[in-house]
Amino acid sequence: MPTVGLSMIVKNEAQTLGLCLQSVSGMVSQIVLGDTGSTDNSTDIARQFGATVVSIPWANHFANARNAVLELMHTDWVLVLDADEELDEEARHQIPNLLASTAGGYLVPIRNYIPTITGRGWDRVALPNKSLHSRAQHAPAYFVHENCRLFRRDPEIYFVGRVHELVETRIHALGRRLSMAKFCIHHFGQLVEEEARKRKSAAYRDLLRMKVRELPDDPMAWTQLGLQEYECSREPSEPLRCFERALALEPRATPAALFKGMIYLDLGQCDQALAMLDAAHPDQHSRALREHLRGDALHNLGRLREACTAYRDALRFTGYDCVLSSKLGYTEVGLGRREQGIARLREAAQKAPEIVEIRQRLMKALVSLNHLSDAAGEAEELARIEGTTKAYLRAASIRVHARQLQRAREILNRGITIFPDSKDLCRALAELGDETEASVGGCLPGHSAGPA
């Protein structure tokens, strides 16, 4: 029967390494772990699971480190995991059957759990998390990407790329077939604290800068760098330059077109965003993101009917998405479909009560329909969630416009209890002392802004 071994590189992964290795216990006949400079007891944990541990000096090159470990493998097949991942239990039943095939390797869906209900990974939108995995139960969402993590051991199959390294390039070059596995890998790396995520993101950006210097004609490398630059800094000029370079090298580079459109949208340049998104050629995985972004651009251009169509298409590709559904509901209200739109907005707010942007849309829609009491109720919830003086002023302002002056005083007093030094809140309360119906602090929220 064909054998399978586990190949890994780690550095200071003692907190999660044991769980990772436990997930493959009894499934692999060899474990080789390359340590790139741990100062904790990662290597001791690995040896407890029978791993061969080798020291690999870190030279800012993931592929080189992984390939050094591959050279020590002697099994028929190689499984690759990171220490913040676990192999799904279903793999235990499926992998033995896969090893008898003629495939060169298997693309494995990697389920990346994230700490917010909304999000995006590369060009994939987040999906609601329904996993029963104990470590994933508190993650509200995840996104999926596929990598070849199970492949034949062959000296001609090795990793390529300083960062975001892959074996797929070599498998394709050899004319070998890549099949899709039905089991998944659970990835928990994005559930760490925000500071740790920021440090990792900055490190990847530095490696990608090296990568494009080494591979100046690789459109994917330029796209990867552009997105990493934007996610690190939110400054648009360098990411746009990277995406333009990618598109010059490969005009049909869909991710580069999508991300360039996304940045134009963030800049409020909706015509340019729409042109770029319309020029993209999405596959089945990136259609949801493209239609979501197109909906935002169309809405902000006042093309509400087309925006509705784009949002509906995005929902069709993703299933239910609270934020996306709220945008559709807000647009429906703008088109005069009041009951339908408000019902959709309320449903989204009920499913995701702590997401500020959803409640803001519901509040603005209610204000636009002159349902001020209901809008004020949403504004009070927003004040509780946001916890800012502006939010308390806004809630009080709507109560004033609804002629509910006593309730407005209560809101302002509540805000002053939390922000006793706020001159704006104190001034607004003093204005109410005369029981005027003037706008408190001039903070009645507008409702012309789009849902993007």
N, C-alpha and C positions, 0 to 999 in steps of 0.2 A: 504494500500500500504506500502511495506517495507520502512523504513527510513534509511538515511545515515547521518553520522556525520563526522566531520573533526577533526583529532587528530594531534597535532604538538608539537615539542619542539623547542625553540628559545633562542638565546642570542644575543643581540645587532643587530637586523635585521630591524631596522626602515626604512632603505632605500628601502627595497624590500617587506616587509611584507604586506603592503597595496595592492600592485599589486597581490600578491599571494592570499590574502583573497578575493579580488574582483573577481578573476577568478572562485571562487566557490559560489559567491553570488547568493542566491535563489535556490541553489541545495542541501544545507545541512540544517538539522534542529537543529544541535548542533555543536558548535565549542569549543573544549577544548584545551587550549594552556598551555604547561608547560614551565615556564621561568626559565632558569638555571643560572641566574645572570646578567640580562641586566642592563646597566647603562644609556641607552638611553630611548627613549619613545616607545619602542616596545610594552610594555604592554598597554599603552594608545591607541595605534593604534588597537590592538586586541580587546579591549573593545568597540571601536567604531563600530566594526563589530558584536557585540553581543557575543563575546567569553567569556567563563569562564576561568579566568587566575589563575593558581596555581603556587606557587614558589616551585621549585624542586632543592635542593642543588646538585651541580654538583660533582659527585664522579668518574669521568673518566670512565663512563659506559653508553653507549648510550642505550642499551637494558633496563637497569633498569629505566632510565629516561622516555623512551617511554612507558614502562609498567605501570609506575605510572600514566601517563595520560590515558592509556587505561582503568584503573580501574574506571575512572570517566565517561566513555562513557555509554550511555543508548540506543543508536540507534540500529537498527537491523544490520546495516553494518557500517564499519569504513573505511574512506578514509584517507590516510597519505600523507602529503606533507611537504617539507621543505620550509623555507621562501624565498629561492632563486629559487623557482620553480613556475610554473603556470600550471593549468590544461587546456588542450586544449579545445577550444570551442566545438569541436565535442562531448566531453564527456557529455555535457548538454543533448544531444539527445540520447546518448547510455546508460548511466548509469541506468536510470529507468527500461529499459528492462533487464539489467543484474541482477538486484536485485531479480528477480523472479526465478532465476535458482537454481539448487541444488548444485552448485559449492561451495567449501569452500572458494575460493578466486580467484582473477584475477591477472595475471602477466600483468603489464602495461609497454609498451615500454617507456623508459625515453630518451629523445633526449638531449644529452649533447653538447651544443654549445661550440666550441673552437676557439681561436683567430688566428689559422694558418690553411692553407689549407690542411696541412698534420698532421697526429697525430694518436694516438692510445689510446684507453681506455680499459684497461685490455687486452683481446685478440681480440678486435674488432678494425678494421681499420676505419679511418675517411671517411666520405662520403661528397660530395659537398652539401652545404646548399642551398636549394631552398625554404625555409620556408617563408611564408608571414607574420609571426609574427613580430610585430613592433620592439620588443626588440632583435630579432634574425637577422634582415636584414643585419647587418654589420658583422656578423660572417661568415667566408668563409666556415666552415665545421662543422660537428657534428659526434658523434658516438652514438650508441644506446646500452643500456643494459636494461634488464627486471628485475623488482622486483615486488613482490606482494604488491601492494599499496591499494587494495580494497579487504576487506575480511569480513567474518561474525564476528560479535561481539560474542565472546564465551570465557569464562574464561580459556579454554584449548588452546586458540590461543593467543600466546604472542610472543614478540621478544626474540631472542636468539643471544648472541654475544656482547662482550664489544664494538666492532666497526665492521662496515659492518654488522650490525644487520639485522636479517631476521625473518619473521614469517613463511616462507616456511617450515622450519624444523618441526615446530609443526603441520602444516596442513598435511604434508606427514605422520607424526607419527600417526595422527588421522585417516588416510585412506581417507581423504577428497580429492576431485578433485580440481586441479588448472587449470583454463582455461586462454586463452589469450584474453586480451582486444584489441579492434581495435583503441581506442583513445590513445593519448600519453600524457606524461607530459613533459613540456619544462623546462629544467634546464639551468640556466645562471651562475652558480657558477664559472665556469672556465673562464669566461670573465672578472673577476676582475683583478686587477693589479698583476704583477708577484710576488711581495713581499708577498702579501696576500696569493697567491697560495702556495708559499714556506712555509709560517708559518703553513698553514693547513696541508700540506704534512708532515712536521716534527711532528706535533701533532698526526697525524694518525700513523706515524711510532712508536711513543712512546706507543700509545695504543695497537698497534699490538704486540709489544714486551711483553706487559703484557698479551695479549691474548694467545700467544704461551706458556707462563709459566703456564697459567691456563688450556690450552688444548694441552698438548705436543704431543698427538697422533692424532691431527687433521691435515691432509695433506693440506686442504684448508687454514688454518690459517698460516701454514709455507709458502705456496705459496704467500699469500697476503703480509706477512712480507718481503719475499725476493724481491718482486717487489718494495715495498715501500722503502726498504733500497737502492735499486739500483737507483731509481728515485730521492732519496734525495742526494746521495753521488757520484753515478757513480763508486764507488769502488766495484770491483767484488767479493772479497773473501767471505764476509758475505752473500750476496745474493745467491751465488753458494752453500754455506753450507745449506741455507734454502731450496733451491730447491732440493738438494740431500736428505735432510731429508724428504721432501714431497714425493719424488719418492720412498724412502725406505718404507714409510708407505703405499703408493698407487702407484705401478709401472705404472699404466695407468693414472696417474694424468697429463692430457694433458697440462693444462696451465704451470705447473712446467717444463715440457719438452720443451715447446715452449720458455719460458723465459730463461731457461738454454742455449738453442741453440742460442738465441738472444745475450746473454752475450758472449758466445764463439765467435760469429761472430764479435762483437765489439772489442774483443781482437785479432782478426786476426787469430784465431784458427779455420779455415774453415772446416777442416776434422772433428773435434770434433763437430762443429756446425751442419754439415750436418748429422752426425750419430744421434745426438739427435733429430733433426727435423724429420728425417725419422722414428724414433721410436715413435713419437707422434701420437696420434689418434684423430685428430681434428673433432669437430662437424661442422655443416653447418656454424656456425658463425665464427669459428676460422680458417677455411680453407684458407681464403684470406691471413691472417697473415703468416701462415706456408709456403704457396707457395711463398709469397714475400721474406721471409727470406731464403728459399731454393734457390730461384733464385740468391740472393746475394752471398750465399756461393758457388754455382756452378760457377757463373761468376768469382769469385775471385780465384777459382781453375782452371780456364781456360776451363771449360766444357761448352762452350758457347751454343751449341745446346740444352743441357738439361736445361740451364738457360733460354733460350727463352721459352721453354715449361712451365717451372715453372711460369715465368712472365705472360704468356698468361693465364694460369690457374687462377692466382691471379686476373687478370683483369676480367676474366669471373665471378668470385665470387663477385667482388666489383662493377662492372661497370667501368666507366672511372675514372682513377686516374692519375693526371699529372706526379707525381714523378715516379710511377710505369711504366707508358707509356714511359717516357724518358729513364728509365733503359732498357726496351725492345728495344727501338730504338737504344741505344748505343751498345747493344749486337748484334743487327742485322748488324750494321756497321762493327763490329768486325768479323762477319761471311761473309762479302763481299756483303751483301744486302744493298748497299750504298744508293740508292735513297729511298728505303723504310724506312731505318733507319733514314736518315736525315729528311725526311718528317715527321716522327713520332716525332723526337726531336723538330723540328720547331713548330709543332702543340702544343706540351707540353709547350714550351717556350711562345707561343702566349697566351695560356690559363692561364698561371701562370707566368707573366713576371717578378715578383719580387723574385721568388724563386731561390736562388743562385745556388743550386746544379743542377738544370735543365739546366741553362745556362752554367754551367761549363762542363756538359756532351756534350752539343752541341758544345761548343768551342773546347773541346778535340777531338771530332769526326771530326770536320772540319780540325784541325791541322793534324790528322792522315791521312786525305785524301789530304793533301797539299793544301787545299782551304784557303790560309792564309789571303786573304783580308776579306773573310766572318768571319773567326775565329777572326781576329782583331776587327771586328765590335762587335762581341759578347763579346770580352774581354773589350772593351770600356764600354759596357753596364754594365758589371760586376764591372768595376772600379767605375761607377756611383752608383751602388747599394751597393757595399761593402764599398767604401770610405776608402781604405787603400793604403799605399804606395806600398805594394806588388802588388796590383791589377793594379795600374798605370804603374809600371815597367813591368808587364807581358804584358799589352796592347801595350806599346811602343816596347817591345822586338819582338812581333809578327809583328808589322808594319816594324821593321827593317828587319826581315827575308823576308818580302814581298817586300823589297826594296822601301818602302814608308817612306823615311827618314824625310821629312818635316812633315808628319802626326805624326811621332814618336816624333818630337820636340814639336809639339802642345800638345800632350798628356802629355809629361813630364812637360812642362810649366804650364799646367792646374793643374797637381799634385803638383808642387812647390807652386802654388798660395794657395792651400789648406794646404800643409805641408811645409812651408817655411824653417823649420829647418831640413828637411830630407837630410842627407848626401848622401844617396843612389840615390835619384832623381837628386840631383845636380851633382853627379859624372857621372851618366848616360847621362845627358845633355851635360856635358863637353866632354865625349867620342864622342857624336854625332857632336861636333864642327868640328871634322876632317872628318865628313861624311864617317865614316867607316861603314862596314856592320857587325861588330862584334855583338854578342849578348849583348844587353843592360843589364848590371848587372847580366848576367847569368841567367835570369829569364824566358826563354822560357819554357812554361808549358809542362810537360810530359803528356803522354796520355796512360800510361800503367795501371794506377790505375783502379780498378773496380768501378762499379756504387754504391756500398753499401755505 
